Amino acid sequence: MFRITVEIDGKEQEFTQTKKKGKVIKKIAELQDKTNLLEKGEITYGELIDEQYMVIVEMFDNQFTLEQLMDGSDFDEIEDLFEEFNNSGKSKTTQNKRQKKG
């Protein structure tokens, strides 16, 4: 389960997402490709940040707006959420591979 806290109208609200949706996985993969463009100087860091925030809004099914997320969230929490999303399921995949071999 993924969680994020967003301050909206002066009140902190917690949002959860229980599913790791395919469309979000695809968007995160595209973000990783855009990181390469950033390194080549083809996009700016600000553009990459905008994309990250848009993916988070989509991840949580538009329960908050892009503006609400940008104004009411902590960037470290956004980074942690991406890391958690990328790491989720890795242990299951490793375990499944081991079971197939054994």
N, CA, C and O atoms as a GROMACS GRO file, in nm:
protein
  408
    1MET      N    1   0.085  -0.117   0.000
    1MET     CA    2   0.000   0.000   0.000
    1MET      C    3   0.089   0.124   0.000
    1MET      O    4   0.189   0.129   0.071
    2PHE      N    5   0.052   0.221  -0.080
    2PHE     CA    6   0.126   0.345  -0.090
    2PHE      C    7   0.047   0.456  -0.022
    2PHE      O    8  -0.076   0.462  -0.034
    3ARG      N    9   0.118   0.542   0.049
    3ARG     CA   10   0.054   0.652   0.123
    3ARG      C   11   0.127   0.782   0.093
    3ARG      O   12   0.248   0.786   0.072
    4ILE      N   13   0.049   0.890   0.093
    4ILE     CA   14   0.107   1.022   0.081
    4ILE      C   15   0.021   1.119   0.162
    4ILE      O   16  -0.101   1.105   0.169
    5THR      N   17   0.086   1.215   0.222
    5THR     CA   18   0.017   1.320   0.297
    5THR      C   19   0.027   1.449   0.218
    5THR      O   20   0.136   1.491   0.178
    6VAL      N   21  -0.087   1.512   0.196
    6VAL     CA   22  -0.093   1.637   0.121
    6VAL      C   23  -0.172   1.738   0.205
    6VAL      O   24  -0.281   1.709   0.252
    7GLU      N   25  -0.114   1.856   0.221
    7GLU     CA   26  -0.185   1.962   0.292
    7GLU      C   27  -0.275   2.035   0.192
    7GLU      O   28  -0.228   2.091   0.093
    8ILE      N   29  -0.404   2.032   0.221
    8ILE     CA   30  -0.503   2.098   0.134
    8ILE      C   31  -0.587   2.190   0.221
    8ILE      O   32  -0.648   2.146   0.319
    9ASP      N   33  -0.590   2.317   0.185
    9ASP     CA   34  -0.665   2.418   0.260
    9ASP      C   35  -0.625   2.419   0.408
    9ASP      O   36  -0.710   2.433   0.496
   10GLY      N   37  -0.495   2.405   0.433
   10GLY     CA   38  -0.443   2.412   0.569
   10GLY      C   39  -0.459   2.286   0.652
   10GLY      O   40  -0.421   2.284   0.769
   11LYS      N   41  -0.514   2.181   0.593
   11LYS     CA   42  -0.534   2.056   0.667
   11LYS      C   43  -0.458   1.943   0.598
   11LYS      O   44  -0.467   1.926   0.476
   12GLU      N   45  -0.383   1.867   0.677
   12GLU     CA   46  -0.312   1.753   0.621
   12GLU      C   47  -0.409   1.638   0.597
   12GLU      O   48  -0.487   1.600   0.685
   13GLN      N   49  -0.403   1.583   0.478
   13GLN     CA   50  -0.488   1.470   0.443
   13GLN      C   51  -0.400   1.356   0.393
   13GLN      O   52  -0.306   1.378   0.317
   14GLU      N   53  -0.432   1.236   0.437
   14GLU     CA   54  -0.356   1.119   0.393
   14GLU      C   55  -0.434   1.045   0.286
   14GLU      O   56  -0.554   1.021   0.300
   15PHE      N   57  -0.365   1.010   0.181
   15PHE     CA   58  -0.424   0.936   0.070
   15PHE      C   59  -0.352   0.803   0.057
   15PHE      O   60  -0.232   0.794   0.082
   16THR      N   61  -0.426   0.699   0.019
   16THR     CA   62  -0.366   0.567   0.002
   16THR      C   63  -0.401   0.510  -0.135
   16THR      O   64  -0.503   0.545  -0.196
   17GLN      N   65  -0.314   0.424  -0.181
   17GLN     CA   66  -0.335   0.350  -0.306
   17GLN      C   67  -0.290   0.208  -0.281
   17GLN      O   68  -0.175   0.184  -0.243
   18THR      N   69  -0.377   0.114  -0.302
   18THR     CA   70  -0.345  -0.026  -0.273
   18THR      C   71  -0.295  -0.102  -0.395
   18THR      O   72  -0.241  -0.211  -0.382
   19LYS      N   73  -0.312  -0.044  -0.513
   19LYS     CA   74  -0.275  -0.115  -0.636
   19LYS      C   75  -0.152  -0.053  -0.701
   19LYS      O   76  -0.131   0.068  -0.696
   20LYS      N   77  -0.073  -0.138  -0.761
   20LYS     CA   78   0.040  -0.094  -0.842
   20LYS      C   79  -0.004  -0.109  -0.988
   20LYS      O   80   0.011  -0.215  -1.048
   21LYS      N   81  -0.058  -0.002  -1.042
   21LYS     CA   82  -0.123  -0.007  -1.173
   21LYS      C   83  -0.022  -0.004  -1.288
   21LYS      O   84   0.082   0.062  -1.280
   22GLY      N   85  -0.056  -0.077  -1.392
   22GLY     CA   86   0.031  -0.086  -1.509
   22GLY      C   87   0.059   0.049  -1.574
   22GLY      O   88   0.171   0.074  -1.618
   23LYS      N   89  -0.043   0.136  -1.580
   23LYS     CA   90  -0.022   0.266  -1.644
   23LYS      C   91   0.079   0.350  -1.566
   23LYS      O   92   0.154   0.428  -1.624
   24VAL      N   93   0.080   0.334  -1.435
   24VAL     CA   94   0.176   0.408  -1.353
   24VAL      C   95   0.316   0.349  -1.369
   24VAL      O   96   0.414   0.422  -1.376
   25ILE      N   97   0.324   0.216  -1.376
   25ILE     CA   98   0.454   0.152  -1.399
   25ILE      C   99   0.514   0.204  -1.530
   25ILE      O  100   0.633   0.234  -1.537
   26LYS      N  101   0.431   0.212  -1.633
   26LYS     CA  102   0.477   0.262  -1.763
   26LYS      C  103   0.525   0.406  -1.753
   26LYS      O  104   0.630   0.441  -1.808
   27LYS      N  105   0.450   0.489  -1.684
   27LYS     CA  106   0.488   0.630  -1.671
   27LYS      C  107   0.618   0.646  -1.594
   27LYS      O  108   0.699   0.732  -1.625
   28ILE      N  109   0.638   0.562  -1.493
   28ILE     CA  110   0.763   0.568  -1.417
   28ILE      C  111   0.880   0.523  -1.504
   28ILE      O  112   0.989   0.580  -1.496
   29ALA      N  113   0.858   0.422  -1.587
   29ALA     CA  114   0.963   0.379  -1.681
   29ALA      C  115   0.997   0.493  -1.777
   29ALA      O  116   1.114   0.515  -1.809
   30GLU      N  117   0.896   0.564  -1.823
   30GLU     CA  118   0.919   0.679  -1.911
   30GLU      C  119   0.996   0.789  -1.839
   30GLU      O  120   1.080   0.856  -1.899
   31LEU      N  121   0.966   0.807  -1.710
   31LEU     CA  122   1.041   0.905  -1.631
   31LEU      C  123   1.188   0.868  -1.622
   31LEU      O  124   1.275   0.955  -1.630
   32GLN      N  125   1.216   0.740  -1.606
   32GLN     CA  126   1.355   0.696  -1.600
   32GLN      C  127   1.426   0.725  -1.732
   32GLN      O  128   1.543   0.763  -1.733
   33ASP      N  129   1.354   0.708  -1.844
   33ASP     CA  130   1.412   0.745  -1.974
   33ASP      C  131   1.439   0.895  -1.980
   33ASP      O  132   1.540   0.938  -2.035
   34LYS      N  133   1.349   0.974  -1.923
   34LYS     CA  134   1.366   1.120  -1.925
   34LYS      C  135   1.483   1.164  -1.839
   34LYS      O  136   1.541   1.271  -1.862
   35THR      N  137   1.519   1.083  -1.740
   35THR     CA  138   1.637   1.114  -1.660
   35THR      C  139   1.760   1.115  -1.751
   35THR      O  140   1.850   1.197  -1.732
   36ASN      N  141   1.764   1.025  -1.847
   36ASN     CA  142   1.873   1.024  -1.944
   36ASN      C  143   1.874   1.151  -2.027
   36ASN      O  144   1.981   1.205  -2.058
   37LEU      N  145   1.756   1.200  -2.064
   37LEU     CA  146   1.747   1.326  -2.138
   37LEU      C  147   1.797   1.443  -2.055
   37LEU      O  148   1.859   1.536  -2.107
   38LEU      N  149   1.770   1.437  -1.925
   38LEU     CA  150   1.818   1.541  -1.834
   38LEU      C  151   1.971   1.543  -1.833
   38LEU      O  152   2.033   1.649  -1.840
   39GLU      N  153   2.030   1.424  -1.825
   39GLU     CA  154   2.176   1.414  -1.824
   39GLU      C  155   2.237   1.467  -1.953
   39GLU      O  156   2.350   1.518  -1.952
   40LYS      N  157   2.164   1.455  -2.064
   40LYS     CA  158   2.212   1.505  -2.193
   40LYS      C  159   2.180   1.653  -2.212
   40LYS      O  160   2.223   1.714  -2.310
   41GLY      N  161   2.106   1.712  -2.118
   41GLY     CA  162   2.070   1.852  -2.127
   41GLY      C  163   1.952   1.880  -2.219
   41GLY      O  164   1.930   1.994  -2.258
   42GLU      N  165   1.877   1.775  -2.254
   42GLU     CA  166   1.765   1.792  -2.346
   42GLU      C  167   1.636   1.835  -2.277
   42GLU      O  168   1.545   1.886  -2.342
   43ILE      N  169   1.626   1.815  -2.146
   43ILE     CA  170   1.515   1.867  -2.066
   43ILE      C  171   1.574   1.927  -1.939
   43ILE      O  172   1.688   1.900  -1.903
   44THR      N  173   1.494   2.007  -1.872
   44THR     CA  174   1.542   2.069  -1.747
   44THR      C  175   1.499   1.985  -1.627
   44THR      O  176   1.409   1.902  -1.636
   45TYR      N  177   1.565   2.010  -1.515
   45TYR     CA  178   1.529   1.941  -1.391
   45TYR      C  179   1.386   1.977  -1.351
   45TYR      O  180   1.312   1.893  -1.300
   46GLY      N  181   1.347   2.101  -1.375
   46GLY     CA  182   1.211   2.144  -1.344
   46GLY      C  183   1.106   2.066  -1.422
   46GLY      O  184   1.000   2.031  -1.369
   47GLU      N  185   1.135   2.038  -1.549
   47GLU     CA  186   1.043   1.959  -1.631
   47GLU      C  187   1.030   1.817  -1.576
   47GLU      O  188   0.921   1.760  -1.574
   48LEU      N  189   1.142   1.762  -1.531
   48LEU     CA  190   1.140   1.627  -1.475
   48LEU      C  191   1.058   1.623  -1.345
   48LEU      O  192   0.982   1.529  -1.322
   49ILE      N  193   1.074   1.726  -1.263
   49ILE     CA  194   0.998   1.735  -1.137
   49ILE      C  195   0.848   1.743  -1.168
   49ILE      O  196   0.768   1.676  -1.104
   50ASP      N  197   0.812   1.827  -1.265
   50ASP     CA  198   0.670   1.837  -1.304
   50ASP      C  199   0.614   1.700  -1.342
   50ASP      O  200   0.504   1.664  -1.301
   51GLU      N  201   0.691   1.626  -1.420
   51GLU     CA  202   0.648   1.492  -1.463
   51GLU      C  203   0.630   1.399  -1.343
   51GLU      O  204   0.534   1.323  -1.336
   52GLN      N  205   0.724   1.406  -1.248
   52GLN     CA  206   0.714   1.322  -1.128
   52GLN      C  207   0.584   1.350  -1.054
   52GLN      O  208   0.512   1.258  -1.015
   53TYR      N  209   0.556   1.476  -1.034
   53TYR     CA  210   0.435   1.513  -0.961
   53TYR      C  211   0.308   1.469  -1.035
   53TYR      O  212   0.211   1.427  -0.973
   54MET      N  213   0.309   1.480  -1.168
   54MET     CA  214   0.192   1.437  -1.246
   54MET      C  215   0.170   1.286  -1.232
   54MET      O  216   0.056   1.240  -1.227
   55VAL      N  217   0.278   1.210  -1.226
   55VAL     CA  218   0.265   1.065  -1.208
   55VAL      C  219   0.205   1.034  -1.072
   55VAL      O  220   0.123   0.943  -1.060
   56ILE      N  221   0.245   1.108  -0.969
   56ILE     CA  222   0.191   1.085  -0.835
   56ILE      C  223   0.041   1.113  -0.833
   56ILE      O  224  -0.036   1.037  -0.775
   57VAL      N  225  -0.001   1.222  -0.897
   57VAL     CA  226  -0.145   1.253  -0.904
   57VAL      C  227  -0.219   1.137  -0.970
   57VAL      O  228  -0.326   1.096  -0.924
   58GLU      N  229  -0.163   1.086  -1.078
   58GLU     CA  230  -0.227   0.973  -1.148
   58GLU      C  231  -0.223   0.847  -1.063
   58GLU      O  232  -0.320   0.770  -1.061
   59MET      N  233  -0.112   0.824  -0.993
   59MET     CA  234  -0.099   0.706  -0.907
   59MET      C  235  -0.212   0.700  -0.805
   59MET      O  236  -0.263   0.593  -0.773
   60PHE      N  237  -0.251   0.817  -0.754
   60PHE     CA  238  -0.355   0.824  -0.652
   60PHE      C  239  -0.492   0.860  -0.712
   60PHE      O  240  -0.578   0.916  -0.644
   61ASP      N  241  -0.511   0.828  -0.839
   61ASP     CA  242  -0.641   0.842  -0.906
   61ASP      C  243  -0.700   0.981  -0.898
   61ASP      O  244  -0.821   0.997  -0.880
   62ASN      N  245  -0.616   1.083  -0.910
   62ASN     CA  246  -0.662   1.222  -0.914
   62ASN      C  247  -0.745   1.261  -0.791
   62ASN      O  248  -0.839   1.340  -0.802
   63GLN      N  249  -0.709   1.206  -0.675
   63GLN     CA  250  -0.780   1.243  -0.552
   63GLN      C  251  -0.742   1.383  -0.507
   63GLN      O  252  -0.807   1.441  -0.419
   64PHE      N  253  -0.636   1.438  -0.566
   64PHE     CA  254  -0.591   1.575  -0.542
   64PHE      C  255  -0.536   1.626  -0.675
   64PHE      O  256  -0.506   1.548  -0.765
   65THR      N  257  -0.524   1.757  -0.685
   65THR     CA  258  -0.476   1.816  -0.810
   65THR      C  259  -0.324   1.827  -0.808
   65THR      O  260  -0.259   1.812  -0.705
   66LEU      N  261  -0.269   1.853  -0.926
   66LEU     CA  262  -0.125   1.874  -0.937
   66LEU      C  263  -0.083   1.993  -0.850
   66LEU      O  264   0.018   1.986  -0.780
   67GLU      N  265  -0.160   2.099  -0.856
   67GLU     CA  266  -0.128   2.219  -0.776
   67GLU      C  267  -0.134   2.188  -0.626
   67GLU      O  268  -0.046   2.232  -0.551
   68GLN      N  269  -0.235   2.114  -0.582
   68GLN     CA  270  -0.245   2.078  -0.440
   68GLN      C  271  -0.125   1.994  -0.398
   68GLN      O  272  -0.070   2.014  -0.289
   69LEU      N  273  -0.084   1.903  -0.483
   69LEU     CA  274   0.032   1.819  -0.450
   69LEU      C  275   0.159   1.902  -0.444
   69LEU      O  276   0.238   1.886  -0.352
   70MET      N  277   0.179   1.989  -0.541
   70MET     CA  278   0.301   2.069  -0.544
   70MET      C  279   0.308   2.167  -0.427
   70MET      O  280   0.416   2.191  -0.371
   71ASP      N  281   0.194   2.222  -0.389
   71ASP     CA  282   0.191   2.319  -0.279
   71ASP      C  283   0.187   2.254  -0.142
   71ASP      O  284   0.231   2.314  -0.044
   72GLY      N  285   0.133   2.132  -0.134
   72GLY     CA  286   0.105   2.075  -0.002
   72GLY      C  287   0.178   1.948   0.033
   72GLY      O  288   0.138   1.877   0.126
   73SER      N  289   0.286   1.917  -0.040
   73SER     CA  290   0.358   1.794  -0.007
   73SER      C  291   0.506   1.824   0.015
   73SER      O  292   0.557   1.929  -0.024
   74ASP      N  293   0.570   1.729   0.076
   74ASP     CA  294   0.714   1.738   0.103
   74ASP      C  295   0.787   1.663  -0.008
   74ASP      O  296   0.755   1.547  -0.036
   75PHE      N  297   0.884   1.727  -0.071
   75PHE     CA  298   0.954   1.665  -0.184
   75PHE      C  299   1.022   1.535  -0.143
   75PHE      O  300   1.026   1.441  -0.222
   76ASP      N  301   1.074   1.528  -0.022
   76ASP     CA  302   1.138   1.404   0.024
   76ASP      C  303   1.037   1.289   0.026
   76ASP      O  304   1.071   1.176  -0.006
   77GLU      N  305   0.913   1.320   0.062
   77GLU     CA  306   0.809   1.216   0.063
   77GLU      C  307   0.780   1.168  -0.080
   77GLU      O  308   0.755   1.050  -0.102
   78ILE      N  309   0.784   1.261  -0.175
   78ILE     CA  310   0.764   1.224  -0.316
   78ILE      C  311   0.876   1.130  -0.360
   78ILE      O  312   0.849   1.026  -0.421
   79GLU      N  313   0.999   1.165  -0.330
   79GLU     CA  314   1.113   1.081  -0.367
   79GLU      C  315   1.103   0.944  -0.300
   79GLU      O  316   1.128   0.841  -0.364
   80ASP      N  317   1.066   0.942  -0.172
   80ASP     CA  318   1.051   0.815  -0.100
   80ASP      C  319   0.942   0.729  -0.162
   80ASP      O  320   0.955   0.607  -0.171
   81LEU      N  321   0.835   0.793  -0.206
   81LEU     CA  322   0.724   0.720  -0.266
   81LEU      C  323   0.768   0.653  -0.396
   81LEU      O  324   0.732   0.538  -0.422
   82PHE      N  325   0.845   0.724  -0.478
   82PHE     CA  326   0.897   0.664  -0.601
   82PHE      C  327   0.988   0.546  -0.570
   82PHE      O  328   0.981   0.442  -0.636
   83GLU      N  329   1.073   0.562  -0.470
   83GLU     CA  330   1.163   0.453  -0.432
   83GLU      C  331   1.083   0.332  -0.382
   83GLU      O  332   1.112   0.219  -0.420
   84GLU      N  333   0.984   0.358  -0.299
   84GLU     CA  334   0.900   0.250  -0.248
   84GLU      C  335   0.826   0.179  -0.362
   84GLU      O  336   0.818   0.056  -0.365
   85PHE      N  337   0.774   0.257  -0.456
   85PHE     CA  338   0.702   0.200  -0.570
   85PHE      C  339   0.796   0.112  -0.653
   85PHE      O  340   0.759   0.002  -0.693
   86ASN      N  341   0.917   0.163  -0.678
   86ASN     CA  342   1.013   0.087  -0.758
   86ASN      C  343   1.059  -0.040  -0.688
   86ASN      O  344   1.087  -0.140  -0.754
   87ASN      N  345   1.068  -0.036  -0.556
   87ASN     CA  346   1.117  -0.152  -0.481
   87ASN      C  347   1.007  -0.253  -0.448
   87ASN      O  348   1.038  -0.368  -0.415
   88SER      N  349   0.882  -0.212  -0.455
   88SER     CA  350   0.774  -0.304  -0.420
   88SER      C  351   0.767  -0.417  -0.522
   88SER      O  352   0.777  -0.396  -0.642
   89GLY      N  353   0.750  -0.536  -0.468
   89GLY     CA  354   0.739  -0.651  -0.555
   89GLY      C  355   0.870  -0.716  -0.593
   89GLY      O  356   0.870  -0.828  -0.645
   90LYS      N  357   0.983  -0.650  -0.567
   90LYS     CA  358   1.112  -0.709  -0.604
   90LYS      C  359   1.139  -0.836  -0.526
   90LYS      O  360   1.188  -0.934  -0.582
   91SER      N  361   1.108  -0.836  -0.396
   91SER     CA  362   1.133  -0.957  -0.317
   91SER      C  363   1.041  -1.070  -0.362
   91SER      O  364   1.081  -1.186  -0.359
   92LYS      N  365   0.918  -1.037  -0.404
   92LYS     CA  366   0.826  -1.139  -0.454
   92LYS      C  367   0.881  -1.200  -0.583
   92LYS      O  368   0.875  -1.321  -0.602
   93THR      N  369   0.935  -1.115  -0.671
   93THR     CA  370   0.990  -1.164  -0.797
   93THR      C  371   1.107  -1.256  -0.772
   93THR      O  372   1.117  -1.362  -0.833
   94THR      N  373   1.196  -1.217  -0.682
   94THR     CA  374   1.311  -1.300  -0.648
   94THR      C  375   1.265  -1.432  -0.588
   94THR      O  376   1.318  -1.537  -0.622
   95GLN      N  377   1.167  -1.426  -0.499
   95GLN     CA  378   1.116  -1.546  -0.435
   95GLN      C  379   1.051  -1.638  -0.539
   95GLN      O  380   1.070  -1.759  -0.534
   96ASN      N  381   0.975  -1.583  -0.632
   96ASN     CA  382   0.911  -1.663  -0.736
   96ASN      C  383   1.014  -1.731  -0.825
   96ASN      O  384   0.996  -1.846  -0.864
   97LYS      N  385   1.122  -1.662  -0.858
   97LYS     CA  386   1.228  -1.720  -0.940
   97LYS      C  387   1.294  -1.837  -0.867
   97LYS      O  388   1.324  -1.940  -0.927
   98ARG      N  389   1.315  -1.819  -0.737
   98ARG     CA  390   1.376  -1.926  -0.658
   98ARG      C  391   1.285  -2.048  -0.654
   98ARG      O  392   1.333  -2.161  -0.664
   99GLN      N  393   1.154  -2.025  -0.639
   99GLN     CA  394   1.059  -2.136  -0.633
   99GLN      C  395   1.056  -2.212  -0.766
   99GLN      O  396   1.043  -2.335  -0.766
  100LYS      N  397   1.067  -2.142  -0.877
  100LYS     CA  398   1.065  -2.208  -1.007
  100LYS      C  399   1.190  -2.293  -1.029
  100LYS      O  400   1.182  -2.399  -1.091
  101LYS      N  401   1.304  -2.247  -0.977
  101LYS     CA  402   1.429  -2.322  -0.991
  101LYS      C  403   1.428  -2.447  -0.904
  101LYS      O  404   1.475  -2.553  -0.945
  102GLY      N  405   1.372  -2.433  -0.783
  102GLY     CA  406   1.376  -2.539  -0.683
  102GLY      C  407   1.273  -2.640  -0.708
  102GLY      O  408   1.262  -2.737  -0.633
   0.00000   0.00000   0.00000
